[in-house]
Amino acid sequence: MTSQELVNKLQSLDLSTTASTTPDTASLLAHLRLLLTFEKLKQQIGFTDGLWDIWDNRAASADNSLEVLVKLREKRWAIYIARAVDRYEEWWNSLPHDMLFEKDMMRGTECRPEKYVKFMDAKPIPWKMEMLPPIDVLLIWHSHMLNPRVYLEDCLRYGLGGLWVSGMPWQLVNATIDRTFTYSVNKECKCGWTRRTERQWDNTKDPLQKLVDCRGCDEEFAIPWTTCGLPKDYNGQERPGLAGEGYGDGQLSQRCPSCQFKLSHDALRLEKFRDDICHLVKEGVVLPGAVLDRHSGLPGLLSDKTDSRLFPSFLIKKISTELSQQLRPTASRKTTMATVRDKVASLLSDQIPSEAQHYAKSMLSRYWQNSTFSGLDLHGATMRLAIFTQNATRINWLEKRSGSTRVDLLSTRYARFMDLQAAHPDRVAIPTVDIDLAWHTHILGPRSYAAWTVKKMGSILDHTDNMDETLLSTSFEWTCQAYMAKYSAPYSECICWYCESVRTLNDENKLEVLHSSSAQRNSSPSIHISSHPAVKTIETPQDQEAAHQRSHEHWTQLLEAYAKAQRKAINSAQGPDRMGRRGADVFKFWGKNFQLESPAVSALGVVAMGVMYAVPPGVVQSMGLNIEDDEEEDSDSE
């Protein structure tokens, strides 16, 4: 097959408009093509000198010029993502929506079944080419969908059943990606987008200022997307840095010229919470975080108003008057979501069932470090997912004649992974990169994924957007052990020091099963741990000591296993080269290699400049509110 024939074949993949039960070869290859398009977009944005008036010559006089260039490139990308999230919200709001009310969740004559309990039976959107959004909006939508429970909840709250049922329109999306992995649509598509949203097709062509309504006085005023730009030929003394105080910067701080109310990221989060309280009290619109059953992830009618899922609404209504006073925007008020958390925590007691408390915590989590309309921090989710995209595109199946065969073999590993997770619902199985690709592709067909996982596991299996890096590593260790025990085959065939140490921790006697086979030289990134959700967790003061102890114990055990694996390697027939060297873990980030402590740590926690973002994508601030489950829960009592 010639190169051109391969390109033609990939552009004309057999992608049925009806989602398959599990990810098939065509959808997996189409997904890889989309990821390559996303990766190319990221590189283009980051390396566009002068974008947002951020010029490379700012690094010219620095001793560490490459490190400065890395930060400049990441800053361009961070602003682009902030604008993309804003444009995605505009697109989301342009879709016909009908908000979910509390009465829709209750048994009785007032509920609208199609809005809740029969939501998953909605008719799909008849997608056409001219309906596709720009590539940056598609990027955010892709990240949103890959969090299946939050995405379902958001679609339920806004009444977007057709959007949820349709999933990713693979046939159309694949057809828009050309041989150079450029997203290309017709003029009608671009005009349709501008007509619906009043935005330019190209993210970078939208205005450099954003109009906002002041919550202090209702006056409209303009604020810059970033304050970090400088003219290319600037010779003055001003040094704005890369944190910035614009709408897309990390330290948003802009005063309303009329009333001097200060707009900040904390203020935006409170504004989102305040709006939702108003809609709850005045219209009965459901709060996020308690829309789905927390065990099954499904919508299910409630028998009466004492159901635990309505406890957050009951609680907020009870203190709404007091909260409205605390949340009222003024020039001097310093209320944050931590204030709200503390108020809610003060009202939770042992007399309230833990099930109800869990829903209250889930509700608060939708606003914690998140000012987007979604229950998910779309900025951080997209930045973290870019790590997976970078790793997945290294698989390179599209350029290999055996690509389809390799994808076919993946289906067996994916099925085994899901069987393992179904057999251990109380544990978290961690995928390798290839399995994660299959998992992501499956999730992008929301209805078929939900039906499949509910049938297999009794619930919609969630795909976590972030996970503490120690928990990720210990869970991967368990996954390797359980997979070997169940299938008598190594889970990760990678020979890096980390994977070899994990295998040693589990059962060093079975190391020879791998090293005696042809798989022993496998260093493909596809069979490595998928660590893109890894984050460094900043625990609350009361939890810090326990978290540090867990982390210390795990990494001590891992390093002891590494020393043991080294000794076995030296004494083996293959010699010390049969396993990778510790200290060789690097992450390439904007043209510079950064050393990582292990493949399981948060790459963004190491390489990213935290103050550049509203929320550092590699770090999560714990909300606290630890809740112990009741021995015998009564979910219908408050």
C-alpha positions, 0 to 999 in steps of 0.5 A: 500500500502506498502512502497516498493509498493509506491516507485515502483509506484513513480518510474514508474509514467505515464509521457508522453513524450508529455507535458500536457496542465497544470501540472498533478499529475504525473509530480507534483510528479516527480517534488517533487522527483527531489526537494528532490534529489536536497535538499539531494545533497545540504545537502551532499555537505554542510556537507562534511567535508574537501571539497575544504579544508574547514574543520569543525575544523576551528570552534573548537576554536570559541565561536560561533562554530555553527555560524562558522559551518553554514558559512563553510557549506554554503561556500562549497555549494557556491563553488559547485554552482559556479562550477556547473554554469561553467559546465552548460555553458560547457554543453550548449555550447556543444549543436549544436547552431546557433546564432540569427542575427538581420536580422532574426528578420526583415521582408524580404528575409534574415530572417530565420523564423525557427530561430525566428518567427517560433522558437517555432515550432521547433522539440523536442530533442529525449531525451535518457538516455545517454544524461542526464547531471550530477545532478549539471548541471540539478540543474542549468538548472532547475533554468534557465528554471524557468525564462520563458522569459529569458530562451526563449530569451537565447534559441532563441539567441543560436538557441536551439529550440529543447532544448526549445520545449522539456522541462524537460524530466520527464520520464528519470529524474524520472527513474534516481531517486532511493528510497533514492533520489539519482540521478543514471545513467549508465556508457554510460551516464557518458562517454557521458558527459565526451566525450562532455564536457571534464569534470568529471561526479562528480562536486567535481572531476573536477580540483581545478583550472580553466584555463582562457584566459587573456583579456589583453594579450591572454595568458592562466593562471590558477586560483584557484576556491577558496583561502579559503581552509586550510589543516586540520592540519594547525597550521600557522598564515594565516587566509584566511577567507571565502570571498576568491579571487578565481574564485568561491569566492566572491572577485575574484582578480587574476593577469595575470602573463604575463601582470598583468591584474587583473581578477575580477567579474566586469571584467568578466561582462565587458568581457561578454558585450564586447564580445556581442558588438563585435558579434553585430558589426562584425556579427549582432548577436542580443543583449540580452534584446530586443529579445522578445516583452516586452509586450507579451514575444513572438518573432515577426517580425519587419517591419523595423530598426526603431522598438524600439526593435532594439534601444539598438543595434542602440545605442551600434553601435553608441558608439561602438568605444568609448566603445571599448576604455573604455572596453579595458582590462589594468592592471590599468583600473577600468571600471565597468558596472556602467560606461556603464550604466552612458554612456547609461543614458547620451544618453537617453532623452525625445525625445526617446520614452519610449518603446525604453528606456525600451529595452535599460534598459532591455539590460543593465540588462542582464549584471548588476551583471551577468557574466554568458552567460545567461541573468539571474544571474544563481548563485543567481537564484539557491541559491534563488530557494534552499529556495523554494526547502527546503520549498516544500520538507516539503510538504511531499506528497510523503510519504502520501497515500493521496498524489495523492488526495492532488495534484489533489485538487491543480489543482483547486487552481492553476487554480483560481490563474491563472484566478486571474492573467489573470483578473489583468494583471497590478498586480503581484499575489504571490503564496503560496508554493503549487501553486508555485510548480504547477506553476514551474512544468507548466513552465518546459514544456516551449512550453505548458506553453507559449501556455497556458498563451498566450491563457489565458492572451495574453502573456507569464506570467513571473515568477520573479526570484527576487522581493523586499521583501516589494513589495512581501508582499504588492502583497501577501496582494492584492492576498489574498484580490482579491482571497477572493473577487472573490471566497469567500474563504480564499487564505492562510489558514495558521494561522501564525501571518503574514497571520492572519494580512494580512487577518485582513488588507483585511477584519477582518469581514471575519476572522471568515469564516476561523476560523469557519471551519476545516481549522483553524488549518491548519499549513501546509507549503504548504499554506504559502506565497512562498517567495523564490524570496524575496530580499533586494533592495539597491536603488540608492541614488535618490530612497532611500527615496521613497523606505524607505517610502513605506516599513515603511508604509506597515510594520506599517499597518501590525503591526497595523493589527497584534495588531487588530488580537491579540485582536480578537483572545483573545476574540474568543472562541478558545482563543489566540492560534488560531493564531501564535505568532509574533517572531516565524518565523524561518528559519533553515539554515545548522543546525541553526535556524535564526529568521526572521522579517516575512515570507515575508522577504529575508531569504538569506538576513538574514542568508547569508554572503554577501561577500561569493558570487560574488553577494549576493543572498539575496540582489539586487543592483538597476540599476536605469534608471527609465523610465516613459511611454509615454502617447501615445507611438509610438514604431516605432520611434526613 
